[in-house]
Amino acid sequence: MKPLTEQEIRAAFVNCTKGEVKRLAVPRDLAERPWDDLDYLGWRDPQAPDRAYLVAELDGGPQAVALRCPSPAGWQMRRSMCSFCLTAHTGGVSLMVARKSGKAGQQGNSVGGYICNDLACSLYVRGKKEAGAGARLHESLTLEEKIQRTVANLAAFIEKVTA
């Protein structure tokens, strides 16, 4: 993924009002992010732990989604698997919900998925971050195929948000 600026990130949100986009907390450490190893940029709002955000390069440009999720105090300590990267965690995956874009979102419709709490799927897939013993299933896929699968799962989620 290519490095993004705060302005590019704010302009990419598909399921927020202009006011919400203006108020959301964009990470201050964008320059230090491992962009070459990221399939998407994901972060949790430190001021509002029930909010998370992700930005992906899809269809030639960035698309961003705001998510609602349980705060760390609400994380369940059972083994779950992320629906993006297929990494299994104990207490490291939560149901995150995105309001749909447009009229459907205004009517309260949403899309959910079980996603890594720290939104670090790209790093788990590449082995740059460890999720614990047994977190990654043994697969015959190449690293590139695993990355493609993660991106496809992410794209399918964002497509459901924008549909």
C-alpha positions in Angstrom: 0.0 0.0 0.0 1.3 3.5 -0.8 1.7 6.0 2.1 -1.4 8.1 2.6 -1.8 11.6 4.0 -4.3 12.7 6.6 -6.3 14.5 3.9 -6.4 11.5 1.6 -7.6 9.3 4.5 -10.3 11.8 5.5 -11.5 12.1 1.9 -11.8 8.3 1.5 -14.5 7.5 4.1 -17.6 6.0 2.5 -19.8 5.5 5.6 -19.4 8.8 7.6 -20.9 12.2 7.4 -18.6 15.2 6.7 -18.9 16.1 10.4 -17.9 12.6 11.6 -14.9 12.6 9.2 -13.8 16.0 10.5 -13.9 14.8 14.1 -12.4 11.3 13.8 -8.8 10.8 15.1 -6.3 10.0 12.3 -3.1 8.4 13.5 -0.3 10.9 14.1 2.4 8.3 13.2 1.6 7.9 9.5 5.2 8.5 8.5 6.4 5.6 10.7 3.8 3.0 9.5 5.3 0.0 7.6 3.5 0.9 4.4 5.3 -1.7 2.3 3.9 -4.4 4.6 0.3 -3.1 4.8 -2.6 -4.3 2.7 -4.7 -1.7 4.5 -4.3 0.9 7.2 -6.2 0.1 10.3 -6.4 1.8 13.7 -8.5 2.2 16.8 -9.4 5.6 18.2 -7.4 6.0 21.5 -10.1 8.5 22.8 -13.0 6.3 21.8 -12.0 2.6 22.2 -15.3 1.4 20.7 -14.3 3.0 17.3 -11.9 1.7 14.7 -11.1 2.6 11.2 -9.6 1.0 8.1 -8.5 2.4 4.8 -7.7 0.2 1.8 -6.6 0.8 -1.8 -9.4 -0.5 -3.9 -10.5 0.3 -7.5 -7.6 2.6 -8.0 -8.0 4.8 -4.9 -8.4 4.7 -1.1 -11.7 3.7 0.5 -12.1 4.1 4.2 -14.7 2.6 6.6 -15.6 3.5 10.2 -16.3 0.6 12.5 -17.9 0.1 15.9 -16.4 -2.5 18.1 -16.2 -3.5 21.8 -13.7 -1.7 23.9 -10.8 -3.8 25.2 -12.7 -4.4 28.5 -15.4 -6.2 26.4 -13.0 -8.5 24.5 -14.0 -12.1 25.0 -11.2 -14.5 25.9 -12.2 -17.3 23.5 -10.4 -18.5 20.5 -11.8 -16.8 17.3 -10.6 -16.4 13.7 -10.3 -13.2 11.8 -12.5 -13.1 8.7 -9.9 -11.1 6.8 -6.6 -12.8 7.4 -7.8 -16.2 8.9 -5.5 -15.7 12.0 -6.9 -17.4 15.1 -6.4 -15.5 18.4 -7.4 -16.1 22.0 -9.1 -12.8 22.9 -7.7 -11.1 19.8 -10.7 -11.0 17.4 -13.9 -9.0 17.9 -17.1 -8.5 15.9 -16.7 -5.1 14.3 -19.7 -3.5 12.6 -19.7 -0.8 9.8 -22.7 1.3 9.1 -23.6 0.9 5.4 -23.1 3.9 3.2 -25.8 6.1 1.8 -29.5 5.7 2.4 -29.1 2.1 3.8 -26.8 3.4 6.5 -29.2 6.2 7.3 -31.9 3.6 7.9 -29.6 1.8 10.4 -28.3 -1.0 8.2 -24.9 -2.4 8.9 -22.3 -5.0 8.0 -20.3 -7.0 10.5 -17.2 -9.2 10.5 -14.9 -10.8 13.0 -11.6 -8.8 12.7 -8.3 -8.8 14.5 -8.7 -6.3 17.4 -5.5 -4.5 16.5 -6.4 -4.4 12.8 -2.9 -5.8 12.0 -3.9 -8.5 9.6 -1.2 -7.6 7.1 1.5 -8.1 9.7 0.1 -11.4 10.9 -0.1 -12.8 7.3 3.5 -11.8 6.7 4.8 -13.2 10.0 5.9 -9.7 11.1 3.6 -9.9 14.2 3.0 -13.0 16.2 -0.5 -13.9 17.4 0.6 -16.8 19.6 0.9 -20.6 19.3 -1.5 -22.1 16.8 -2.6 -18.8 15.5 -1.7 -19.5 11.8 -3.0 -22.7 10.3 -0.6 -24.6 8.2 -1.5 -24.0 4.6 0.1 -24.9 1.3 -0.6 -21.4 -0.1 2.3 -19.1 -0.9 2.6 -15.8 1.0 1.4 -13.9 -2.1 -1.7 -16.1 -2.2 -2.4 -15.5 1.5 -2.0 -11.7 0.9 -4.4 -11.9 -2.1 -6.9 -13.8 0.0 -6.7 -11.2 2.8 -7.2 -8.3 0.3 -10.1 -10.2 -1.4 -11.8 -10.7 2.0 -11.3 -7.0 2.9 -12.6 -5.9 -0.5 -15.7 -8.1 -0.1 -16.4 -6.5 3.3 -16.1 -3.0 2.0 -18.2 -3.9 -1.0 -21.0 -5.0 1.4 -20.6 -1.6 3.2 -21.0 0.3 -0.1 -23.7 -1.8 -1.7 
